[in-house]
Amino acid sequence: MLLCMSTTCGKPDTILRFPLELLGSGAKGAASRWKKATFNLESSLKALKQQLRNQMRKKRQALTPSQRQQFSENIATRLFQSNDFQRAQHIALYHSLADEVSTTHIFKQACLLQKSCYFPIISTHGTLTFVKVDEATALIPGHYGILTPAQINQTIALEALDLVLFPLLAFDSAGNRLGMGGGYYDKTFAKVRSGQSPRLVGLAYDLQCVEDLPHSDLDIKLDEIITEKQIYRPA
């Protein structure tokens, strides 16, 4: 695994690598030292991510209900004005938590425009399956308390989706995203590359933006992130 830490990620594509001297001369010893160093880096990355999650949760929770409502409306307006939303016929989104950017208006508007909407459920393989929903669909609490479809009726293949809206806890201008830690979106969209269909778009408050987000090669990048202030489009 290649790891990118916050102190080395001034450029989006910078990857942290080990100097060859670390490996020494013996192949067996080199492998052992490499494994130990990699484990230490992975542990550091995991700790950094968890610390950032805690910080961002506190920042989101500090917003007043009126701020969340106003910011969510601004974000929805920016989304509705985008070509990605206007052209999309099959949209994957999620039922937002109380302190997240609200997706309620987005869902209702998509249904009003007769776009097909899909909510995620977690499969036994630890990836996401997207189930078709409408305003009459029964929902039940799933992982992290997120409401998900009570029954699996019609699903859709990833390549048939036009637009996927992502929840997140933090992001940077390079398109890196920090989720809740389950890795479900990363595993699901691992084979989707930036610029290809479907479009991967994050919804966030601007306060969730950080300068350099700790990440690894297992973390997928978003095509863009929409906040109440602007749309971030990685170069």
C-alpha positions in Angstrom: 0.0 0.0 0.0 1.2 3.5 -0.8 0.6 6.1 1.8 0.3 9.8 1.6 0.6 11.8 4.9 -0.5 15.3 5.6 3.0 16.6 5.8 4.0 15.4 2.4 0.9 16.0 0.3 1.4 19.5 -1.0 0.9 18.2 -4.4 -2.1 15.9 -5.2 -0.1 13.1 -6.7 2.8 13.1 -4.1 3.3 9.6 -2.7 5.3 8.8 0.4 8.0 6.2 -0.4 10.7 4.6 1.7 14.4 5.3 0.9 16.3 2.2 -0.3 18.7 2.5 2.6 15.9 1.5 5.0 15.8 -2.0 3.5 19.5 -2.9 4.1 21.4 -5.6 2.3 19.6 -8.8 3.4 16.5 -9.7 1.6 14.9 -11.3 4.6 15.8 -8.5 6.9 14.7 -6.0 4.2 11.3 -7.6 4.0 10.9 -7.6 7.8 11.9 -3.9 8.1 9.6 -3.0 5.2 6.7 -4.8 6.8 7.3 -3.1 10.1 7.7 0.4 8.5 4.6 -0.1 6.5 2.6 -1.2 9.5 3.8 1.8 11.5 2.8 4.2 8.6 -0.6 2.5 8.2 -1.2 2.9 12.0 -0.1 6.5 11.9 -2.4 7.2 8.9 -5.3 5.5 10.7 -4.7 7.5 13.8 -4.5 10.8 11.8 -7.8 10.0 10.0 -9.6 9.2 13.2 -8.4 12.4 14.8 -9.6 14.3 11.9 -13.0 12.6 11.9 -13.5 13.6 15.6 -12.5 17.2 14.8 -14.9 17.4 11.8 -17.8 15.9 13.7 -17.4 18.6 16.4 -17.3 21.3 13.7 -20.4 20.0 12.0 -22.3 19.6 15.3 -21.4 23.2 16.2 -23.5 24.6 13.3 -26.9 25.8 14.3 -30.0 24.2 12.7 -30.6 27.4 10.7 -27.0 27.4 9.4 -27.3 23.7 8.3 -30.6 24.5 6.5 -29.2 27.6 4.7 -26.0 25.9 3.8 -27.8 22.8 2.6 -30.1 24.9 0.4 -27.1 26.7 -1.1 -25.5 23.4 -1.9 -28.6 21.9 -3.4 -29.0 25.0 -5.6 -25.4 24.7 -6.9 -26.1 21.0 -7.6 -29.3 21.7 -9.5 -27.5 24.3 -11.7 -24.8 21.8 -12.6 -24.7 19.9 -15.9 -24.0 16.7 -14.0 -27.4 16.9 -12.2 -29.4 18.2 -15.2 -28.1 15.5 -17.5 -28.3 12.6 -15.0 -31.2 10.2 -15.2 -29.9 7.7 -12.7 -28.7 9.3 -9.4 -27.2 7.5 -6.4 -27.5 9.4 -3.1 -28.1 8.7 0.6 -30.4 9.6 3.5 -28.4 12.3 5.3 -27.7 12.3 9.1 -28.8 15.2 11.2 -25.5 17.1 11.1 -24.7 16.3 7.4 -25.6 18.3 4.4 -29.3 17.6 4.0 -30.2 15.5 0.9 -34.0 15.7 1.5 -34.6 18.6 -1.0 -32.2 17.0 -3.5 -34.1 13.7 -3.4 -37.5 15.3 -3.7 -36.4 17.5 -6.6 -34.9 14.5 -8.4 -38.1 12.6 -8.0 -40.1 15.6 -9.2 -38.0 15.7 -12.3 -38.7 12.0 -12.8 -35.1 11.0 -12.3 -34.4 7.5 -11.0 -32.9 7.6 -7.5 -31.0 4.9 -5.6 -29.9 4.5 -2.0 -27.0 2.3 -0.9 -27.1 -0.8 1.2 -24.1 -2.7 2.4 -23.6 -6.2 0.9 -22.0 -9.2 2.5 -18.8 -8.4 0.6 -18.4 -5.0 2.3 -19.3 -3.1 -0.9 -22.4 -1.1 -1.7 -25.4 -2.2 -3.7 -27.7 0.7 -4.9 -31.4 0.0 -4.6 -34.0 2.1 -6.5 -36.2 4.2 -4.2 -38.9 6.8 -4.4 -40.8 8.9 -1.9 -43.0 6.0 -0.9 -40.1 3.6 -0.2 -40.0 2.2 3.4 -36.7 2.9 5.1 -35.1 1.3 8.2 -31.9 2.2 10.2 -28.8 0.6 8.9 -25.1 1.1 9.6 -24.2 4.3 11.5 -28.0 4.8 11.9 -28.4 5.8 8.3 -31.8 5.0 6.8 -31.7 2.4 4.0 -34.3 0.6 2.0 -36.3 -2.0 4.0 -36.5 -4.3 0.9 -34.3 -4.9 -2.1 -36.4 -4.6 -5.1 -34.7 -3.1 -8.1 -30.9 -2.5 -8.1 -28.6 -0.9 -10.7 -25.1 -1.7 -11.9 -22.5 0.9 -11.1 -21.7 1.6 -14.8 -25.4 2.5 -15.4 -25.3 5.3 -12.8 -24.8 8.8 -14.1 -24.2 10.6 -10.8 -23.2 9.5 -7.3 -23.5 11.9 -4.4 -21.0 11.1 -1.6 -21.3 11.8 2.2 -18.0 12.8 3.8 -16.4 14.1 6.9 -13.5 16.0 5.3 -12.0 16.7 1.9 -9.3 18.6 0.2 -9.0 20.6 -3.0 -7.3 17.6 -4.7 -10.5 15.6 -4.4 -9.4 13.4 -1.5 -12.3 12.3 0.7 -12.5 11.2 4.3 -15.5 9.1 5.2 -16.7 7.4 8.4 -14.0 4.7 8.2 -15.9 1.7 6.8 -14.3 2.0 3.4 -17.6 1.0 1.7 -17.5 3.7 -1.0 -13.8 3.2 -1.6 -14.2 -0.5 -2.1 -17.3 -0.1 -4.3 -15.9 2.6 -6.6 -12.2 1.4 -6.7 -12.4 0.7 -10.4 -14.0 4.0 -11.3 -11.5 6.5 -12.5 -11.9 10.3 -12.4 -13.5 11.7 -15.5 -15.4 8.5 -16.3 -19.1 7.7 -15.7 -20.5 7.9 -13.1 -19.6 11.3 -11.8 -18.5 11.1 -8.2 -19.6 14.3 -6.3 -19.2 15.0 -2.6 -21.5 17.2 -0.6 -20.0 19.1 2.3 -19.9 22.3 4.3 -17.0 24.5 3.4 -15.6 24.2 7.0 -14.9 20.5 6.2 -12.2 21.4 3.7 -8.6 20.8 4.9 -5.4 21.8 3.2 -3.9 18.3 2.8 -6.0 15.3 3.7 -4.1 12.1 4.8 -4.8 9.4 2.3 -3.6 6.2 0.7 -3.8 4.6 -2.7 -7.0 2.7 -1.5 -8.9 6.0 -1.1 -10.8 7.0 -4.2 -10.8 10.6 -5.4 -13.9 12.6 -6.1 -14.6 14.4 -9.4 -15.8 17.5 -7.5 -17.0 18.6 -4.1 -19.9 21.1 -3.7 -20.1 23.3 -0.6 -22.3 26.3 0.2 -19.5 28.6 -0.9 -18.1 27.0 -4.1 -17.5 23.9 -6.2 -14.1 22.3 -5.8 -12.9 20.7 -9.0 -9.5 18.9 -8.8 -7.1 19.8 -11.5 
